[in-house]
Amino acid sequence: MPDHHPSLEITGGGTDRFLPALSTRHLPYKPFPIIGWNRHLETIFAAFFRTFPDVKYRRECLRTKDNGTIALDWDCGGGDHSSLPPDSPILILLPGLTGGSQDSYVKHMLVKAKSKGWRVVVFNSRGCANSPVTTPQLQTASFTEDTCHVVDHVSSMFPKASIYGVGWSLGGNILVNYLGREHHRCSLSGAVSLCNPFNLVIADENLRKGFNNIYDRALRGGLSATFSKHASLFEDVNGEYNVQAGLNPRTVREYDEAITRVSLGFKSVDEYYSNSCSCHVVQHVRIPLLCIQAANDPIAPIEATPYEDIKKNPNSMLIVTPQGGHLGWVAGDEAPFGAPWTDNMVIDFLEHLRNGASKQ
């Protein structure tokens, strides 16, 4: 029988600096029986059966320089952010592809952070979470201007507060791209990336293999559903967008070829993927960064993880769990229906930074 309780893999140039913060670092990763032993079962179970904490939001819409619209959902439940001290730490959450403030993993993280006295806001990418769309551009993996805009806006609202970011899947890729590309102007004090595909060329190839096609179909369905609400904005724009392919794509790749790469000015989908890889900029990250990956992730393959660049960067640490699937991590005290196993580790890391470690 296979060993389902092997140790975590922990590496990175910032390991000595950050590892002491993690209270669970010495414990073996123990996936929930049966569910956590198969990457596909775990991924699908978490997507459909994880609980949804009761969270209330107040939406704020920002207008960007290109006339686009970004929707920020601020937690406004009992003890909302208006009652917190002005210097309370702020956590910006970046969901995955087509994801938003409605997703269970986002809500669980929000509740955990809120319980520690954090002010929390969800950054919904363009078109996600029923946000208004005012230009022919939806969520992309490489556009960092929106992230800059959001961070600057939040910073201006709470100038005395330290700001941190957590991103999942494509949101993790967007976050790390921001940290690396915009390191000269990044005002975050720390960040966490989970299930980051890192290399979109490898992730694209992986998504079209075997059983992974089921995820490709699910993701392309979400993309086309969002696009269909705003397709009229993309019609007659120099005739470059393939609107029909965007409405009925056979794969995520076909959708990105028809719509996403055009909105960013790339000549091909391969050029878009190559230029969107956050693995290329990890070496430039200048703030504390924790990356958490699952070795058996079917959507963010472990071979795409930039091990060497993370090892060389004194600000980065990587934790790889032996199981976990994609956005699963059905393990720990709250399994199988509660918060992902990673949430406590993320909070430990952020609290460590909050208490001054990021200034060492």
C-alpha positions in Angstrom: 0.0 0.0 0.0 1.4 3.4 -0.9 2.7 5.8 1.8 0.0 8.5 2.1 1.8 10.5 4.8 5.2 11.5 3.4 6.9 14.7 4.4 6.6 18.0 2.8 9.2 19.3 0.3 10.5 22.7 1.5 13.1 24.7 -0.4 13.9 28.3 -1.4 16.4 31.0 -0.7 14.2 32.4 2.1 13.6 29.1 3.9 15.8 29.9 7.0 14.0 33.2 7.3 10.4 32.1 7.0 10.2 28.4 7.9 10.2 29.0 11.7 6.9 30.8 11.3 5.0 27.7 10.1 3.6 25.8 13.1 2.7 22.7 11.0 6.1 22.5 9.3 7.2 19.3 11.2 3.9 17.5 10.7 3.5 15.0 7.8 0.9 15.9 5.2 -2.1 13.6 5.9 -4.6 13.6 3.1 -8.2 12.7 3.9 -8.7 8.9 3.3 -9.6 7.9 -0.2 -10.6 11.5 -1.3 -7.1 12.8 -0.9 -5.3 9.8 -2.4 -6.3 10.5 -6.0 -5.6 13.9 -7.6 -8.7 14.0 -9.8 -11.0 12.9 -7.1 -9.6 15.5 -4.7 -9.8 18.3 -7.2 -13.4 17.5 -8.2 -14.5 16.9 -4.6 -13.1 20.2 -3.4 -14.7 22.1 -6.3 -18.2 20.6 -5.7 -18.4 19.7 -2.0 -16.4 22.2 0.0 -18.5 24.4 2.2 -19.2 28.0 1.6 -18.8 30.3 4.6 -21.3 33.0 5.1 -19.6 36.1 3.8 -21.1 39.5 3.0 -19.5 41.9 0.6 -19.6 45.5 -0.3 -18.7 46.1 -4.0 -16.5 48.9 -5.2 -15.9 49.4 -8.9 -12.7 51.1 -10.1 -12.3 52.7 -13.5 -8.8 52.1 -15.1 -6.8 54.3 -17.4 -8.0 52.3 -20.5 -11.6 52.8 -19.4 -11.9 49.3 -18.1 -13.7 48.3 -14.9 -12.4 46.3 -11.9 -14.7 45.0 -9.1 -13.4 44.9 -5.6 -15.5 43.0 -3.1 -14.7 44.2 0.5 -15.7 42.0 3.4 -18.5 43.8 5.3 -19.9 41.2 7.6 -20.1 41.5 11.4 -17.2 43.6 12.5 -16.5 44.9 9.0 -13.4 46.8 8.0 -14.7 50.2 8.9 -14.5 49.3 12.6 -10.9 48.1 12.3 -7.9 50.4 13.2 -6.5 52.3 10.2 -3.2 50.5 10.4 -4.8 47.0 10.4 -3.1 44.8 7.8 -4.9 44.3 4.5 -5.1 41.2 2.5 -5.9 41.3 -1.3 -7.2 38.0 -2.6 -6.8 37.0 -6.3 -9.0 34.1 -7.4 -8.2 31.7 -10.3 -9.4 31.6 -13.9 -13.0 32.8 -14.1 -13.1 32.7 -10.3 -14.2 35.4 -7.9 -15.4 36.4 -4.5 -18.1 33.7 -4.7 -15.6 30.8 -4.6 -15.4 28.6 -1.5 -11.6 28.7 -1.2 -11.7 32.5 -1.4 -14.3 32.7 1.4 -12.5 30.3 3.6 -9.3 32.3 3.4 -11.2 35.5 4.0 -12.8 34.1 7.2 -9.4 32.9 8.5 -7.7 36.2 7.9 -10.6 38.2 9.3 -10.5 36.2 12.5 -6.9 37.5 13.0 -7.9 41.1 12.6 -7.2 41.5 8.9 -9.1 43.8 6.5 -9.8 41.7 3.4 -10.8 42.5 -0.1 -11.2 40.3 -3.2 -9.8 41.5 -6.5 -12.1 40.2 -9.2 -10.4 40.2 -12.6 -12.3 41.9 -15.4 -15.5 40.1 -16.2 -15.3 37.8 -13.2 -17.9 37.5 -10.4 -20.5 39.3 -12.5 -18.4 42.5 -12.6 -19.2 45.1 -15.2 -17.2 45.0 -18.4 -16.6 48.3 -20.3 -13.8 47.5 -22.7 -13.0 44.5 -25.0 -10.7 42.9 -22.4 -11.4 40.2 -19.9 -9.2 38.3 -17.4 -5.7 37.7 -18.7 -2.6 36.0 -17.2 -0.1 38.7 -18.1 -1.7 42.1 -17.7 -0.3 43.6 -14.5 -1.6 47.2 -14.8 -4.9 46.2 -13.1 -3.0 44.8 -10.2 -0.9 47.9 -9.9 -4.1 50.0 -10.0 -5.8 47.9 -7.2 -2.7 47.9 -4.9 -2.3 51.7 -5.4 -5.9 52.3 -4.7 -6.0 50.2 -1.5 -2.8 51.8 -0.4 -4.3 55.3 -0.9 -7.4 54.3 1.1 -5.3 53.0 4.1 -1.9 54.7 4.0 -0.9 53.5 7.5 -1.6 49.8 6.7 0.7 47.1 5.4 -0.8 45.3 2.4 -0.3 41.6 1.4 -1.6 39.5 -1.5 -2.7 35.8 -1.9 -3.4 34.4 -5.3 -4.6 31.0 -6.5 -4.0 29.3 -9.8 -4.1 31.9 -12.5 -4.5 34.5 -9.8 -1.2 33.3 -8.4 0.4 33.7 -11.8 -1.0 37.2 -12.1 0.3 38.0 -8.6 3.8 36.7 -9.1 4.0 38.5 -12.5 3.1 41.7 -10.7 5.7 41.1 -8.0 8.5 40.3 -10.5 7.7 42.8 -13.3 6.7 45.7 -11.0 9.3 45.1 -8.2 10.5 48.7 -8.5 7.0 50.0 -7.7 5.5 47.1 -5.7 4.0 48.3 -2.4 3.0 44.9 -1.0 4.7 43.7 2.1 4.4 40.0 1.3 2.6 37.5 -0.8 1.5 33.9 -1.2 1.0 32.0 -4.4 -0.9 28.7 -4.5 -1.4 26.2 -7.3 0.4 28.6 -9.7 0.8 27.2 -13.2 4.0 29.3 -13.5 4.8 28.2 -17.1 1.7 28.5 -19.3 3.3 26.8 -22.2 3.8 23.6 -20.1 0.4 24.0 -18.5 -1.3 24.3 -21.8 0.2 21.1 -23.1 -0.6 19.4 -19.9 -4.3 20.5 -19.9 -4.9 18.7 -23.2 -3.6 15.3 -22.0 -5.9 12.3 -21.1 -8.3 12.9 -18.2 -7.1 16.5 -17.9 -9.4 17.2 -20.9 -12.3 17.3 -18.3 -10.7 20.4 -16.7 -10.1 22.0 -20.1 -13.8 21.6 -20.9 -14.9 23.0 -17.5 -12.6 26.0 -17.8 -13.5 26.8 -21.4 -17.1 26.6 -20.4 -16.5 29.3 -17.8 -14.6 31.4 -20.2 -17.3 31.2 -22.9 -20.1 31.8 -20.4 -18.4 35.1 -19.3 -17.6 36.1 -22.8 -21.2 35.5 -24.0 -22.4 38.2 -21.6 -20.1 40.8 -23.2 -19.6 39.6 -26.8 -21.0 42.7 -28.3 -18.0 44.7 -27.0 -15.7 42.6 -29.1 -17.6 42.8 -32.4 -16.2 45.0 -35.2 -13.1 45.9 -33.3 -10.8 46.0 -36.4 -12.2 42.6 -37.3 -9.5 40.9 -35.2 -11.6 39.0 -32.6 -13.1 35.7 -33.6 -16.3 36.2 -31.7 -17.9 32.9 -32.8 -14.9 30.9 -31.6 -15.0 32.8 -28.3 -18.7 31.9 -27.9 -18.1 28.2 -28.7 -14.5 27.3 -28.1 -13.5 23.6 -28.1 -10.6 24.3 -25.7 -9.1 27.0 -23.5 -6.4 27.3 -26.0 -8.9 28.0 -28.8 -10.6 30.7 -26.7 -7.3 32.4 -25.9 -6.4 32.3 -29.6 -9.7 33.9 -30.5 -10.0 36.5 -27.7 -7.4 36.8 -25.0 -4.2 37.1 -27.1 -6.0 39.7 -29.4 -6.9 41.9 -26.5 -3.3 42.1 -25.5 -1.9 42.5 -28.9 0.0 39.2 -29.2 0.3 37.7 -32.7 -0.4 34.1 -31.6 -1.7 32.2 -28.5 1.8 30.7 -28.1 3.3 34.2 -27.9 0.7 35.1 -25.3 1.5 32.0 -23.2 5.2 32.5 -23.5 5.0 36.1 -22.3 2.6 35.3 -19.5 4.8 32.8 -17.6 5.5 34.0 -14.0 8.3 31.5 -13.8 10.4 34.0 -15.8 10.1 36.7 -13.2 10.4 34.9 -9.8 14.1 35.8 -9.7 13.1 39.5 -9.6 10.7 39.3 -6.6 11.9 41.6 -3.8 9.4 40.9 -1.1 8.7 37.8 1.0 6.9 35.2 -1.2 5.6 31.8 -0.2 4.7 29.4 -3.0 2.7 26.3 -2.2 2.2 23.6 -4.9 0.9 20.1 -4.9 3.1 17.5 -6.6 0.1 15.8 -8.2 -1.7 18.9 -9.4 -3.4 18.0 -12.7 -3.8 21.7 -13.8 -0.6 23.3 -12.5 2.0 20.6 -13.2 4.9 20.4 -10.8 7.4 20.3 -13.6 6.5 23.9 -14.4 7.6 25.1 -11.0 10.8 27.2 -11.2 12.7 25.4 -8.4 16.1 26.9 -9.2 15.0 30.5 -9.3 13.1 30.1 -6.1 16.2 28.5 -4.4 18.3 31.5 -5.6 15.9 34.2 -4.4 16.5 35.1 -0.7 12.9 36.4 -0.5 11.2 33.2 -1.7 10.2 29.8 -0.2 8.5 26.9 -1.9 6.4 24.2 -0.1 5.3 21.1 -2.2 2.8 18.7 -0.8 2.8 15.1 -2.0 -1.0 15.3 -2.7 -3.5 18.1 -2.9 -4.7 18.1 -6.5 -5.7 21.5 -7.9 -7.1 23.8 -5.2 -7.9 20.7 -3.2 -5.7 20.0 -0.2 -8.4 18.0 1.4 -6.5 17.4 4.6 -6.1 18.5 8.2 -8.6 19.1 11.0 -11.3 20.6 8.7 -11.3 17.9 6.1 -13.1 16.9 4.1 -15.7 19.8 3.8 -13.9 22.6 5.5 -11.0 25.0 4.7 -8.1 23.7 2.6 -5.1 22.4 4.6 -3.0 25.3 3.2 -5.1 28.1 4.9 -3.4 27.7 8.3 0.0 27.7 6.7 -0.8 30.8 4.8 -2.0 32.6 7.9 1.1 31.6 9.8 3.3 33.0 7.1 1.3 36.3 6.9 1.2 36.7 10.6 5.0 36.2 10.7 5.4 39.0 8.2 2.9 41.2 10.0 4.9 40.9 13.2 8.0 42.3 11.6 9.8 39.5 9.8 9.5 41.2 6.4 11.7 44.0 7.7 14.5 41.8 8.8 
